[in-house]
Amino acid sequence: MVKWSRIGAGVIAVCLSMGHYPSYALGLQGLGVKVGVDLTRQESAEYLGYEFDSARLTLGGHVDFGSIFIPRLHLVPGVDLVIQDNLKIYSLNGEAQFNFGEGNTYGYVGGGIGVHLTRFDIIDTAGQGNAINVAVPNDTKVTLNIPVGFRKRVGPGVLWFGELKMIIADQEEDSSLRLSLGMAFGASD
């Protein structure tokens, strides 16, 4: 029979030994900005395959908080603004990214949860002399995000990156494929 004091001492020893590895600690490692396009489609059962109906402008940014659990796994939350006509989507992303490769160019793959706040402007349906304003209800969706990308070092603490992010929602019209290019500033693996 194992005594609880030995288990407690073992847990404390493991926790204290983890403190000797500062690369596993969270802290501000970098900031990034990006611009891109968000490709979506409406549901269609007429044909097989995949075709995009709309392309929306995307502006965004992220914060690299550094390593979690292992040196190459980083916590990288971000925010994106998707704009199309009278529609704005605010995407709040909580993601982790695994960096692979060495040198000036390296790749990453990740995953996380996103919260998408869909906001519509008032739609003006002007007709034959009489205008009607239609208010479309706002919506909030939770999604699964899967980013894949690469980073290239262009100077000390400056990288440019390209990213493809699959956004998977419960309905097809809320899912998208997001392509982005951007710059990251700060220390990075």
Summary of the structure (lengths in Angstrom):
residues: 189
radius of gyration: 21.8
end to end distance: 45.2
largest distance: 86.8
contacts: 521
relative contact order: 0.19
helix: 11%
strand: 56%
